[in-house]
Amino acid sequence: MVETFANSINVWLIWMLPFAGAAVIPAIAKGSKKARNYIAVGFALASAISAATLIPVGLAGHEVHSQFTWISALGLKAGVLADPLAIVMTNVVAWIAFLIFVYSTGYMHGDRDLTRYWFFMLFFIGSMQLIVLSDNLLMVFFGWEGVGLASYALIGFWYYDRKKDYVGKEGHFAGGIPMWTAPTHAGMKAWLMTKAGDVMMLAGMFLIFAYSGTFGFKELIADQSWAATMSQQNLLVPAAVLLFGGAVGKSAQFPLNEWLLEAMTGPTSVSALIHAATMVKAGVFLVARIGPLFFALSVLHTSQFFEVVAWTGAITAFLLATQALVSPEIKKVLAYSTGSQIGYMMMALGIAGISLNFTDGYTAGFFHLMSHAMFKASLFMGAGALLHSVGSRFMTDMGGLRKDMRKTYIFMMLAALSLAGAPLFTSGFWSKDAIFAAILESGYAYAWPLFAMAVIVAVMTAFYTMRMIGMSFFGNKSKHVEEMEHEGHHIHEVGPVMWVPFAILAVATIAVGVIGFAFEGQLHELFSGYLKASFGIVSPAQEPTGRVFLNLNPIAAIASFGAFAVGGGLGYLFYIARKADPEAIGRNIVTRGIWKFLYNRWYLNTALYWGGVIGPLAIYRFIWRYFESTVIDGINPAFQGAMAGMSKVVKSGQTGITQTYLFVFAVGIMIVVMLLMM
């Protein structure tokens, strides 16, 4: 443990600096708009530098743990924990966020609400880093709700709901439900769906607290008597699954995946930061944080929890990859892909807990998290450059752009190859191959079905990635582009402030890919030491048998090469070389039906609205019309007066002023604390 004063201060600064920046941005904006932009980027950079100072600590396998008394009556402490896991994650978040902030100065230039934009972006970084660095579940939950609030505000950032800010094709219905979405609607949908997961997470947290008396990660592993008691009462696995419910919501895993697909109404820079590189990874990080704890309790039969994680990830990966095959909107393709790739990460972390070697799956899942954060943030920013130049979110309005936007094409292609898993020189290849190998070598009874799903998803990923690149940059220019040029709006490359950030990430993912086998080995060694020191999890002394060149599992390697060859080859044939017409295949009645099913998102969105909104409202109206108005009011007319009086009391408290609600909330907390101290 490294407990120097400077290290402790830096850990606190990583998440406090962005909050401080959010607090001062409105005041600075009144003096100078340009200074506001530079200072926002400066706070993001300062946080990233603070994170970088901890890299030597993490590489040495040490940690920084700083605490102080918070609520003495409950024995609660507030603290930060920068162990190797958190140090890797905090640097991924900090440096990608900084690059996206730089990109934002170009992409958001001239927007009338930039002060609000910078406030919520900084508030988001602070909340995300709080999740990563907290040493207890309660503080994690504060950060959890903070990123949810920022996501809601930024998804609906363009709350004036202009048609150009919608996602989905206007006029398209599925089962009577509109499949195009306004920013305000998308923001509210994301808020409500993630809240469903948050409620489960909160229930799991307090269930564990009721038996352990602590939220602290270190305290939970130090004294495991609480787990034994919960196991005897058959509550340990349910509590773990409830915590995982929070991860399902934040990471848009099935069945709480629908919000992410419509969150693309926000600015593309928001999509790159929150809905590709960071917040949607919060669920993965939570599983990575609590997974070793529950694996260390494996004597209490916690394997069912890991099976839930693995199969939820597998189902999500397959479900969303199929939908990405047919979407015409570039940001939605990337959103489908994000949820699908996070499914891979969940699959790996789940398989770790039911594996002969926990570290293999754990390392593979986290390696893919790092790899995906780089190439997907790069792809989103590249997509933003296309939207910025073409003025349309539909790939059918693009085409033939590689000559006019050569830099964007080159760096998007590099990042796309990593997403597609191009063999040996991309980080995406190595991280996916590590997941394949971890599944095969796990010893899990149902490893082969999981492996088959993972490979099929890899084939689809390579196909829809090449489809995206082909539709955007190859072929003839669309009528939309030709009309723009006819009107004098020539398509041109974006400025360096926009293309340099996504170029850095694209090159980084290739650089990691070139040394992929060595990088994976170093990460494996780092996490092996961390898991042993913190949880007593010891990896087998020898590597799994059957590894060959570059430590590759032969079956996993063949599957990795084959998936890219088949999926990428078909994508190239249809959308880049244009040797075959995909529209011709779609004219077949069977394939047309499949296409419609996938395009309508398996009708899951339709089921969500009919089952979760329209149906309950219809039941409510029925009850109001035939029970409340007829029965209750008819039996006792005096009851109406009592209800009217109660309504006036409640209505008087609904001021709509946030400060009033915060004041009442604070008074309530003070009363509870005083009662506990008596």
C-alpha positions as CSV (number, residue, x, y, z in Angstrom):
1,M,0.0,0.0,0.0
2,V,1.3,3.5,-0.9
3,E,-0.2,6.0,1.5
4,T,1.8,9.1,0.6
5,F,0.0,12.4,1.2
6,A,0.5,13.4,-2.5
7,N,-1.0,10.2,-3.8
8,S,-4.0,10.5,-1.5
9,I,-4.6,14.1,-2.5
10,N,-4.4,13.1,-6.2
11,V,-7.0,10.4,-5.8
12,W,-9.4,12.9,-4.3
13,L,-8.6,15.5,-6.9
14,I,-9.4,13.2,-9.9
15,W,-13.1,13.3,-9.2
16,M,-13.3,16.6,-7.2
17,L,-11.7,18.8,-9.9
18,P,-14.4,18.1,-12.5
19,F,-17.1,19.0,-9.9
20,A,-15.2,22.2,-9.1
21,G,-15.1,23.0,-12.8
22,A,-18.8,22.5,-13.2
23,A,-19.4,24.8,-10.3
24,V,-17.3,27.7,-11.7
25,I,-18.2,27.4,-15.4
26,P,-21.5,29.4,-15.2
27,A,-19.7,32.3,-13.5
28,I,-16.8,32.2,-16.0
29,A,-19.2,32.2,-18.9
30,K,-20.6,35.5,-17.9
31,G,-17.1,37.1,-18.3
32,S,-15.8,35.3,-21.4
33,K,-17.3,32.6,-23.6
34,K,-13.9,31.7,-25.0
35,A,-12.4,31.4,-21.5
36,R,-15.3,29.2,-20.5
37,N,-14.4,26.7,-23.2
38,Y,-10.7,26.7,-22.4
39,I,-11.2,26.4,-18.7
40,A,-13.6,23.5,-19.2
41,V,-11.0,21.6,-21.2
42,G,-8.4,22.7,-18.6
43,F,-10.3,21.0,-15.7
44,A,-10.6,17.8,-17.8
45,L,-6.9,17.9,-18.4
46,A,-6.1,18.6,-14.7
47,S,-8.2,15.6,-13.7
48,A,-6.4,13.4,-16.3
49,I,-3.0,14.5,-15.1
50,S,-3.9,13.6,-11.5
51,A,-5.0,10.2,-12.8
52,A,-1.7,9.7,-14.6
53,T,0.3,10.3,-11.5
54,L,-1.1,7.1,-10.1
55,I,0.1,4.9,-13.0
56,P,3.4,4.0,-11.3
57,V,1.5,3.0,-8.2
58,G,-0.8,0.7,-10.2
59,L,2.0,-0.9,-12.3
60,A,3.8,-1.7,-9.0
61,G,0.7,-3.5,-7.8
62,H,0.2,-1.1,-4.9
63,E,-2.9,0.9,-3.9
64,V,-3.9,4.1,-2.3
65,H,-6.7,3.9,0.3
66,S,-7.8,7.1,2.1
67,Q,-10.8,7.4,4.4
68,F,-12.5,9.7,6.9
69,T,-15.5,9.3,9.2
70,W,-18.7,10.2,7.5
71,I,-21.8,9.2,9.5
72,S,-20.5,8.1,12.9
73,A,-23.9,6.9,14.1
74,L,-24.0,4.3,11.4
75,G,-20.2,3.7,11.4
76,L,-19.9,4.8,7.8
77,K,-16.8,6.2,6.3
78,A,-16.2,8.1,3.1
79,G,-13.2,7.0,1.2
80,V,-11.4,6.5,-2.1
81,L,-9.6,3.3,-3.2
82,A,-7.1,3.5,-6.0
83,D,-6.0,-0.1,-6.6
84,P,-4.7,-1.5,-9.9
85,L,-8.3,-2.0,-11.2
86,A,-9.4,1.6,-10.4
87,I,-6.1,3.1,-11.6
88,V,-6.4,1.5,-15.0
89,M,-10.1,2.5,-15.3
90,T,-9.7,6.1,-14.0
91,N,-7.0,6.8,-16.7
92,V,-9.1,5.3,-19.5
93,V,-12.0,7.6,-18.4
94,A,-9.8,10.7,-17.8
95,W,-7.8,10.7,-21.0
96,I,-10.6,9.8,-23.4
97,A,-12.8,12.4,-21.7
98,F,-10.0,15.0,-22.2
99,L,-9.8,14.2,-26.0
100,I,-13.5,14.4,-26.3
101,F,-13.5,17.8,-24.6
102,V,-11.0,19.0,-27.1
103,Y,-13.1,17.6,-29.9
104,S,-16.2,19.4,-28.4
105,T,-14.6,22.8,-28.9
106,G,-15.0,22.2,-32.6
107,Y,-18.1,20.1,-32.8
108,M,-20.2,22.3,-30.5
109,H,-18.8,25.6,-31.7
110,G,-21.5,28.2,-31.9
111,D,-24.1,26.3,-29.9
112,R,-26.2,28.7,-27.8
113,D,-26.3,26.5,-24.7
114,L,-22.6,25.7,-24.4
115,T,-22.5,26.7,-20.7
116,R,-25.0,24.1,-19.9
117,Y,-23.1,21.6,-22.0
118,W,-19.8,22.1,-20.3
119,F,-21.5,22.1,-16.8
120,F,-23.1,18.6,-17.4
121,M,-20.0,17.2,-19.1
122,L,-17.8,18.1,-16.2
123,F,-20.4,17.0,-13.7
124,F,-20.5,13.7,-15.6
125,I,-16.7,13.2,-15.4
126,G,-16.7,13.9,-11.7
127,S,-19.6,11.4,-11.1
128,M,-18.0,8.7,-13.3
129,Q,-14.7,9.0,-11.5
130,L,-16.5,8.9,-8.1
131,I,-17.9,5.5,-9.2
132,V,-14.4,4.3,-10.2
133,L,-12.6,5.5,-7.1
134,S,-15.1,5.1,-4.3
135,D,-14.2,2.5,-1.6
136,N,-17.8,1.7,-0.7
137,L,-21.1,0.9,-2.4
138,L,-22.9,4.0,-1.0
139,M,-20.5,6.5,-2.6
140,V,-20.6,4.4,-5.8
141,F,-24.3,4.9,-5.8
142,F,-24.0,8.7,-5.5
143,G,-21.7,8.7,-8.5
144,W,-24.2,6.2,-10.2
145,E,-27.0,8.7,-9.9
146,G,-24.8,11.6,-10.9
147,V,-23.9,10.0,-14.3
148,G,-27.6,9.1,-14.7
149,L,-28.6,12.8,-14.2
150,A,-25.9,14.0,-16.6
151,S,-26.9,11.4,-19.2
152,Y,-30.5,12.5,-19.0
153,A,-29.6,16.1,-19.4
154,L,-27.2,15.6,-22.3
155,I,-29.4,13.1,-24.2
156,G,-32.1,15.7,-24.2
157,F,-29.6,18.6,-24.6
158,W,-31.4,19.9,-27.7
159,Y,-34.7,20.0,-25.8
160,Y,-36.3,22.2,-28.5
161,D,-36.9,18.9,-30.3
162,R,-36.0,20.0,-33.8
163,K,-36.7,17.3,-36.5
164,K,-33.0,17.1,-37.4
165,D,-32.2,16.1,-33.8
166,Y,-34.5,13.1,-33.8
167,V,-33.4,9.5,-34.2
168,G,-35.3,7.0,-36.3
169,K,-37.1,7.3,-39.5
170,E,-40.1,9.7,-39.3
171,G,-43.3,8.0,-40.2
172,H,-42.0,4.5,-39.3
173,F,-44.3,2.6,-36.8
174,A,-43.9,-0.9,-35.3
175,G,-47.0,-2.4,-33.8
176,G,-48.6,1.1,-33.6
177,I,-45.6,2.6,-31.8
178,P,-43.6,5.5,-33.4
179,M,-40.0,4.4,-34.0
180,W,-38.7,8.0,-34.2
181,T,-37.8,9.8,-31.1
182,A,-37.3,13.4,-29.9
183,P,-34.4,14.4,-27.6
184,T,-36.7,15.1,-24.7
185,H,-38.5,11.8,-25.0
186,A,-35.2,9.9,-25.4
187,G,-33.8,11.6,-22.3
188,M,-36.8,10.7,-20.2
189,K,-36.8,7.1,-21.5
190,A,-33.2,6.7,-20.6
191,W,-33.9,8.1,-17.1
192,L,-36.8,5.8,-16.4
193,M,-35.2,2.6,-17.8
194,T,-31.9,3.1,-15.9
195,K,-33.9,3.9,-12.8
196,A,-35.4,0.3,-12.9
197,G,-31.8,-1.0,-12.7
198,D,-30.9,1.5,-10.0
199,V,-33.8,0.4,-7.7
200,M,-32.5,-3.2,-8.0
201,M,-29.0,-2.1,-7.2
202,L,-30.2,-0.1,-4.2
203,A,-32.1,-3.1,-2.9
204,G,-29.0,-5.3,-3.2
205,M,-26.8,-2.8,-1.5
206,F,-29.1,-2.4,1.5
207,L,-29.7,-6.1,1.7
208,I,-26.0,-6.7,2.1
209,F,-25.7,-3.8,4.5
210,A,-28.4,-5.3,6.7
211,Y,-26.3,-8.4,7.2
212,S,-22.8,-6.9,7.1
213,G,-23.3,-3.4,8.7
214,T,-20.9,-1.9,6.0
215,F,-20.8,-0.8,2.4
216,G,-17.0,-0.9,2.2
217,F,-15.4,-3.2,-0.3
218,K,-12.4,-4.0,2.0
219,E,-14.6,-4.5,5.0
220,L,-16.9,-6.9,3.1
221,I,-13.9,-9.1,2.2
222,A,-12.2,-8.9,5.6
223,D,-15.1,-10.3,7.5
224,Q,-17.2,-12.8,5.5
225,S,-19.5,-13.9,8.2
226,W,-22.3,-11.8,6.7
227,A,-22.0,-13.8,3.5
228,A,-22.3,-17.1,5.3
229,T,-25.4,-16.0,7.1
230,M,-27.0,-14.7,3.8
231,S,-26.1,-18.0,2.1
232,Q,-27.8,-20.0,4.8
233,Q,-31.0,-17.9,4.2
234,N,-30.6,-18.2,0.4
235,L,-30.1,-14.4,0.0
236,L,-26.5,-14.2,-1.1
237,V,-27.0,-14.9,-4.8
238,P,-30.2,-12.8,-5.0
239,A,-28.4,-9.8,-3.5
240,A,-25.6,-10.2,-6.0
241,V,-28.1,-10.4,-8.9
242,L,-29.9,-7.3,-7.6
243,L,-26.6,-5.4,-7.7
244,F,-26.1,-6.7,-11.2
245,G,-29.5,-5.2,-12.1
246,G,-27.9,-1.8,-11.7
247,A,-25.2,-2.8,-14.1
248,V,-27.8,-4.1,-16.6
249,G,-29.6,-0.7,-16.6
250,K,-26.5,1.5,-16.9
251,S,-24.8,-0.8,-19.5
252,A,-28.0,-1.2,-21.6
253,Q,-28.0,-5.0,-21.3
254,F,-31.1,-7.1,-22.1
255,P,-33.9,-6.4,-21.1
256,L,-33.0,-2.8,-20.2
257,N,-31.3,-2.1,-23.5
258,E,-33.8,0.0,-25.4
259,W,-32.9,3.4,-24.0
260,L,-29.3,3.3,-25.4
261,L,-30.6,3.0,-29.0
262,E,-32.5,6.2,-28.7
263,A,-29.9,8.1,-26.6
264,M,-28.3,9.2,-29.9
265,T,-30.5,12.3,-29.9
266,G,-27.7,14.0,-27.9
267,P,-24.6,15.6,-29.4
268,T,-22.2,13.1,-30.9
269,S,-19.5,14.2,-28.5
270,V,-21.9,13.1,-25.7
271,S,-22.5,9.8,-27.4
272,A,-18.7,9.3,-27.7
273,L,-18.1,10.0,-24.0
274,I,-21.1,8.8,-22.1
275,H,-22.7,6.2,-24.4
276,A,-19.5,4.5,-25.8
277,A,-16.4,5.0,-23.6
278,T,-17.5,5.6,-20.0
279,M,-21.0,5.6,-18.5
280,V,-22.2,2.4,-20.3
281,K,-18.9,0.8,-19.0
282,A,-19.9,1.7,-15.4
283,G,-22.0,-1.5,-15.2
284,V,-19.0,-3.5,-16.5
285,F,-16.8,-1.8,-13.9
286,L,-19.3,-2.6,-11.1
287,V,-19.2,-6.3,-12.0
288,A,-15.4,-6.1,-12.2
289,R,-15.4,-4.6,-8.7
290,I,-17.8,-6.9,-7.0
291,G,-17.1,-10.1,-9.1
292,P,-13.9,-11.0,-7.3
293,L,-15.7,-10.5,-3.9
294,F,-18.4,-13.0,-4.8
295,F,-15.9,-15.4,-6.5
296,A,-13.9,-15.4,-3.2
297,L,-17.1,-16.6,-1.6
298,S,-17.5,-19.4,-4.1
299,V,-17.5,-22.0,-1.3
300,L,-21.0,-20.5,-0.6
301,H,-22.1,-21.5,-4.1
302,T,-22.2,-18.2,-5.9
303,S,-21.7,-19.6,-9.4
304,Q,-25.3,-19.0,-10.3
305,F,-24.6,-15.2,-10.1
306,F,-21.8,-15.6,-12.7
307,E,-24.0,-17.7,-15.0
308,V,-26.6,-14.9,-14.9
309,V,-23.9,-12.4,-15.9
310,A,-22.5,-14.5,-18.7
311,W,-25.8,-15.4,-20.3
312,T,-27.2,-11.9,-20.0
313,G,-24.1,-10.7,-21.8
314,A,-24.3,-13.4,-24.5
315,I,-28.0,-12.7,-25.2
316,T,-27.4,-8.9,-25.4
317,A,-24.4,-9.3,-27.7
318,F,-26.4,-11.4,-30.1
319,L,-29.6,-9.3,-29.9
320,L,-28.0,-6.0,-30.6
321,A,-25.6,-7.2,-33.3
322,T,-28.5,-8.5,-35.3
323,Q,-30.2,-5.1,-35.2
324,A,-27.0,-3.3,-36.2
325,L,-27.0,-5.3,-39.5
326,V,-29.9,-3.3,-40.9
327,S,-29.9,0.1,-39.3
328,P,-29.5,3.0,-41.8
329,E,-28.4,5.6,-39.1
330,I,-24.7,5.7,-38.4
331,K,-24.9,6.7,-34.8
332,K,-27.5,4.0,-34.1
333,V,-25.3,1.3,-35.7
334,L,-22.6,2.4,-33.3
335,A,-25.1,2.4,-30.4
336,Y,-26.2,-1.2,-31.2
337,S,-22.6,-2.1,-31.5
338,T,-21.8,-0.6,-28.1
339,G,-24.4,-2.6,-26.3
340,S,-23.4,-5.7,-28.2
341,Q,-19.7,-5.3,-27.3
342,I,-20.5,-4.6,-23.7
343,G,-22.3,-8.0,-23.8
344,Y,-18.9,-9.5,-24.7
345,M,-17.4,-7.9,-21.6
346,M,-20.2,-9.2,-19.4
347,M,-19.8,-12.6,-20.9
348,A,-16.1,-12.7,-20.1
349,L,-16.6,-11.5,-16.5
350,G,-19.4,-14.0,-16.0
351,I,-17.3,-16.9,-17.4
352,A,-14.5,-15.9,-15.1
353,G,-16.6,-16.8,-12.1
354,I,-17.4,-20.3,-13.4
355,S,-13.9,-20.9,-14.8
356,L,-10.9,-22.9,-13.8
357,N,-8.9,-19.7,-14.0
358,F,-10.7,-16.6,-12.8
359,T,-8.0,-14.3,-14.0
360,D,-8.3,-15.3,-17.7
361,G,-11.9,-14.2,-18.1
362,Y,-11.4,-11.2,-15.8
363,T,-8.4,-10.0,-17.8
364,A,-10.2,-10.7,-21.2
365,G,-13.3,-8.7,-20.2
366,F,-11.4,-5.7,-18.9
367,F,-9.0,-5.8,-21.9
368,H,-12.0,-5.6,-24.2
369,L,-13.4,-2.7,-22.1
370,M,-10.1,-0.7,-22.6
371,S,-9.9,-1.6,-26.3
372,H,-13.6,-0.8,-27.0
373,A,-13.4,2.5,-25.2
374,M,-10.6,3.6,-27.6
375,F,-11.9,2.5,-30.9
376,K,-15.6,3.2,-30.2
377,A,-15.0,6.7,-29.0
378,S,-12.9,7.3,-32.1
379,L,-15.7,5.9,-34.3
380,F,-18.3,8.1,-32.7
381,M,-16.2,11.2,-33.1
382,G,-15.5,10.2,-36.7
383,A,-19.3,9.8,-37.2
384,G,-19.7,13.3,-35.7
385,A,-17.3,14.6,-38.4
386,L,-19.5,13.0,-41.1
387,L,-22.7,14.5,-39.6
388,H,-21.0,17.8,-39.3
389,S,-20.1,17.9,-43.0
390,V,-23.1,16.1,-44.5
391,G,-25.9,17.3,-42.2
392,S,-27.6,13.9,-42.1
393,R,-27.5,11.0,-39.7
394,F,-28.5,8.5,-42.4
395,M,-25.7,6.6,-44.2
396,T,-28.0,6.5,-47.3
397,D,-27.4,10.3,-47.5
398,M,-23.6,9.8,-47.6
399,G,-21.5,7.6,-49.9
400,G,-18.3,8.3,-51.8
401,L,-16.9,10.6,-49.1
402,R,-13.4,9.1,-48.8
403,K,-11.9,11.5,-51.3
404,D,-13.4,14.6,-49.7
405,M,-12.8,13.6,-46.1
406,R,-9.6,11.5,-46.4
407,K,-8.4,11.9,-42.8
408,T,-11.8,11.0,-41.4
409,Y,-11.9,8.0,-43.7
410,I,-8.4,6.7,-42.8
411,F,-8.8,7.0,-39.0
412,M,-12.4,5.7,-39.0
413,M,-11.2,2.7,-41.1
414,L,-8.4,2.0,-38.5
415,A,-10.9,2.1,-35.6
416,A,-13.4,0.1,-37.6
417,L,-10.9,-2.6,-38.3
418,S,-10.4,-2.9,-34.5
419,L,-14.1,-3.2,-34.0
420,A,-14.3,-5.8,-36.7
421,G,-11.4,-7.7,-35.1
422,A,-8.9,-7.6,-37.9
423,P,-6.3,-10.2,-37.0
424,L,-3.0,-9.5,-35.3
425,F,-2.6,-5.7,-35.6
426,T,-5.8,-4.4,-33.8
427,S,-6.6,-4.3,-30.1
428,G,-10.1,-5.5,-30.9
429,F,-8.7,-8.8,-32.3
430,W,-6.6,-9.6,-29.2
431,S,-9.3,-8.7,-26.7
432,K,-12.0,-10.7,-28.5
433,D,-9.7,-13.6,-29.0
434,A,-8.9,-13.5,-25.3
435,I,-12.6,-13.8,-24.6
436,F,-13.0,-16.7,-26.9
437,A,-10.1,-18.5,-25.3
438,A,-11.4,-17.8,-21.8
439,I,-14.7,-19.4,-22.7
440,L,-13.1,-22.5,-24.3
441,E,-10.7,-23.0,-21.4
442,S,-13.2,-22.4,-18.6
443,G,-14.4,-25.9,-18.0
444,Y,-18.0,-24.6,-17.9
445,A,-20.6,-27.2,-18.9
446,Y,-22.2,-24.9,-21.4
447,A,-19.1,-23.3,-22.8
448,W,-19.7,-24.4,-26.4
449,P,-23.1,-22.8,-26.8
450,L,-21.6,-19.6,-25.3
451,F,-18.6,-19.8,-27.6
452,A,-20.8,-20.4,-30.7
453,M,-22.8,-17.2,-29.8
454,A,-19.6,-15.2,-29.3
455,V,-18.3,-16.3,-32.7
456,I,-21.6,-15.6,-34.5
457,V,-21.7,-12.1,-33.0
458,A,-18.1,-11.6,-34.2
459,V,-19.1,-12.5,-37.8
460,M,-22.0,-10.0,-37.6
461,T,-19.8,-7.3,-36.1
462,A,-17.3,-7.6,-38.9
463,F,-20.2,-7.4,-41.5
464,Y,-22.0,-4.4,-40.1
465,T,-18.7,-2.6,-39.6
466,M,-17.7,-3.0,-43.2
467,R,-21.3,-2.1,-44.2
468,M,-21.0,1.2,-42.2
469,I,-17.7,2.1,-43.8
470,G,-18.8,1.1,-47.3
471,M,-22.1,3.0,-47.1
472,S,-20.4,6.1,-45.8
473,F,-17.2,6.3,-47.8
474,F,-17.5,4.1,-50.9
475,G,-19.8,3.9,-54.0
476,N,-21.4,6.9,-55.6
477,K,-22.3,10.1,-53.8
478,S,-25.9,10.2,-52.6
479,K,-28.5,12.5,-54.0
480,H,-28.3,14.4,-50.7
481,V,-24.6,15.1,-51.2
482,E,-25.0,16.0,-54.9
483,E,-27.8,18.5,-54.0
484,M,-25.5,20.0,-51.3
485,E,-22.7,20.4,-53.8
486,H,-25.1,21.8,-56.4
487,E,-26.2,24.4,-53.9
488,G,-22.5,25.4,-53.3
489,H,-22.0,23.4,-50.0
490,H,-18.9,21.4,-50.9
491,I,-18.1,18.5,-48.6
492,H,-14.8,19.1,-46.9
493,E,-12.6,17.7,-44.1
494,V,-13.2,18.9,-40.5
495,G,-10.6,21.0,-38.7
496,P,-7.7,19.6,-36.7
497,V,-9.4,20.3,-33.4
498,M,-11.9,17.7,-34.4
499,W,-10.0,15.1,-36.4
500,V,-6.8,15.0,-34.2
501,P,-8.6,13.6,-31.1
502,F,-10.2,10.7,-32.9
503,A,-7.0,10.1,-34.9
504,I,-5.1,9.7,-31.6
505,L,-7.5,7.1,-30.4
506,A,-7.5,5.2,-33.7
507,V,-3.7,5.1,-33.8
508,A,-3.7,4.0,-30.1
509,T,-5.9,1.1,-30.8
510,I,-3.6,-0.1,-33.6
511,A,-0.5,0.5,-31.4
512,V,-2.0,-1.7,-28.7
513,G,-2.9,-4.2,-31.3
514,V,0.7,-4.4,-32.7
515,I,1.9,-5.4,-29.2
516,G,-1.4,-7.1,-28.3
517,F,-0.1,-10.4,-27.1
518,A,2.5,-8.7,-24.9
519,F,0.0,-6.1,-23.6
520,E,-2.5,-8.8,-22.7
521,G,0.2,-10.7,-20.8
522,Q,1.2,-7.6,-18.8
523,L,-2.5,-6.9,-18.0
524,H,-2.9,-10.5,-16.9
525,E,0.1,-10.3,-14.7
526,L,-1.1,-7.0,-13.1
527,F,-4.6,-8.4,-12.4
528,S,-3.2,-11.7,-11.1
529,G,-1.2,-9.8,-8.5
530,Y,-4.2,-7.6,-7.6
531,L,-6.6,-10.5,-7.3
532,K,-4.2,-12.5,-5.1
533,A,-3.4,-9.5,-2.8
534,S,-6.9,-8.2,-2.4
535,F,-9.1,-11.3,-2.6
536,G,-6.8,-14.3,-2.2
537,I,-7.6,-15.5,-5.7
538,V,-4.7,-17.5,-7.0
539,S,-4.3,-18.4,-10.7
540,P,-3.1,-21.9,-11.6
541,A,0.7,-22.2,-11.7
542,Q,0.7,-23.3,-15.3
543,E,-0.9,-21.8,-18.4
544,P,-3.8,-23.7,-19.9
545,T,-2.6,-26.4,-22.3
546,G,-3.0,-26.2,-26.0
547,R,-1.6,-22.7,-26.5
548,V,0.5,-22.2,-29.6
549,F,2.0,-19.2,-31.5
550,L,1.8,-16.0,-29.6
551,N,0.1,-17.8,-26.8
552,L,-3.1,-18.2,-28.8
553,N,-5.6,-21.0,-28.3
554,P,-5.8,-22.7,-31.7
555,I,-9.6,-23.1,-31.8
556,A,-10.1,-19.5,-30.5
557,A,-7.6,-18.2,-33.0
558,I,-9.2,-20.1,-36.0
559,A,-12.6,-18.7,-34.9
560,S,-11.2,-15.2,-34.6
561,F,-9.6,-15.3,-38.1
562,G,-12.7,-17.0,-39.6
563,A,-15.2,-14.6,-38.1
564,F,-13.3,-11.6,-39.6
565,A,-12.9,-13.3,-42.9
566,V,-16.5,-14.3,-43.3
567,G,-18.2,-11.2,-41.9
568,G,-15.7,-8.7,-43.2
569,G,-15.5,-10.5,-46.5
570,L,-19.3,-10.3,-47.0
571,G,-19.3,-6.7,-45.9
572,Y,-16.6,-5.9,-48.4
573,L,-18.3,-7.8,-51.2
574,F,-21.7,-6.0,-50.8
575,Y,-20.8,-2.5,-49.6
576,I,-17.2,-1.7,-50.6
577,A,-16.4,-3.6,-53.8
578,R,-20.1,-3.5,-54.7
579,K,-19.9,-6.9,-56.4
580,A,-23.4,-7.8,-55.2
581,D,-26.6,-5.9,-54.5
582,P,-27.9,-6.3,-51.0
583,E,-31.2,-4.9,-52.1
584,A,-31.7,-7.9,-54.3
585,I,-31.4,-10.2,-51.4
586,G,-34.0,-8.1,-49.5
587,R,-36.6,-8.7,-52.2
588,N,-37.1,-12.3,-51.2
589,I,-40.2,-12.6,-49.0
590,V,-38.3,-14.6,-46.3
591,T,-35.3,-12.3,-46.1
592,R,-37.6,-9.3,-46.3
593,G,-39.5,-10.5,-43.3
594,I,-36.3,-11.1,-41.3
595,W,-35.1,-7.6,-42.3
596,K,-38.3,-6.1,-41.1
597,F,-38.1,-8.0,-37.8
598,L,-34.6,-6.8,-37.1
599,Y,-35.3,-3.3,-38.3
600,N,-38.2,-3.1,-35.8
601,R,-35.8,-4.1,-33.1
602,W,-37.4,-7.5,-32.5
603,Y,-40.5,-5.5,-31.6
604,L,-39.0,-5.2,-28.1
605,N,-39.6,-1.5,-28.1
606,T,-43.3,-2.1,-29.1
607,A,-43.7,-4.6,-26.3
608,L,-42.1,-2.1,-23.8
609,Y,-44.6,0.6,-24.7
610,W,-47.7,-1.7,-24.8
611,G,-46.8,-3.6,-21.7
612,G,-45.1,-0.9,-19.7
613,V,-46.9,2.3,-20.6
614,I,-50.1,1.9,-22.7
615,G,-51.4,-1.2,-20.9
616,P,-51.0,0.2,-17.4
617,L,-52.5,3.6,-18.4
618,A,-55.5,1.8,-19.9
619,I,-56.0,-0.1,-16.6
620,Y,-55.6,3.1,-14.6
621,R,-58.3,4.8,-16.8
622,F,-60.6,1.8,-16.3
623,I,-60.2,1.9,-12.6
624,W,-60.7,5.7,-12.4
625,R,-63.8,5.6,-14.6
626,Y,-65.6,2.6,-13.1
627,F,-64.3,2.3,-9.6
628,E,-63.0,5.6,-8.2
629,S,-65.5,7.9,-9.9
630,T,-68.5,5.5,-9.6
631,V,-67.9,3.4,-6.5
632,I,-65.8,5.5,-4.1
633,D,-67.3,8.9,-4.9
634,G,-70.8,7.4,-5.2
635,I,-70.7,5.6,-1.8
636,N,-69.4,8.6,0.2
637,P,-69.7,12.0,-1.3
638,A,-68.0,13.5,1.7
639,F,-64.9,11.5,0.7
640,Q,-64.5,14.0,-2.2
641,G,-64.0,16.9,0.2
642,A,-61.4,15.1,2.2
643,M,-59.5,14.2,-1.0
644,A,-59.7,17.8,-2.2
645,G,-58.2,19.0,1.1
646,M,-55.3,16.5,0.9
647,S,-54.8,17.5,-2.8
648,K,-54.3,21.2,-1.7
649,V,-51.7,20.2,0.9
650,V,-49.7,18.1,-1.6
651,K,-50.0,20.7,-4.3
652,S,-48.7,23.5,-2.1
653,G,-45.4,21.5,-1.8
654,Q,-45.0,21.1,-5.6
655,T,-43.3,24.4,-6.2
656,G,-41.2,23.2,-9.1
657,I,-38.2,24.9,-7.6
658,T,-35.2,22.6,-7.2
659,Q,-33.8,24.5,-4.2
660,T,-37.0,23.9,-2.3
661,Y,-36.9,20.1,-2.9
662,L,-33.2,20.0,-1.9
663,F,-34.0,21.9,1.3
664,V,-36.8,19.6,2.3
665,F,-34.6,16.6,1.4
666,A,-31.7,18.0,3.5
667,V,-34.0,18.6,6.5
668,G,-35.3,15.1,6.2
669,I,-31.8,13.6,6.3
670,M,-30.9,15.7,9.3
671,I,-34.0,14.5,11.2
672,V,-33.1,10.9,10.4
673,V,-29.5,11.3,11.5
674,M,-30.6,13.0,14.7
675,L,-33.0,10.2,15.5
676,L,-30.2,7.6,14.9
677,M,-27.9,9.5,17.2
678,M,-30.4,9.6,20.1
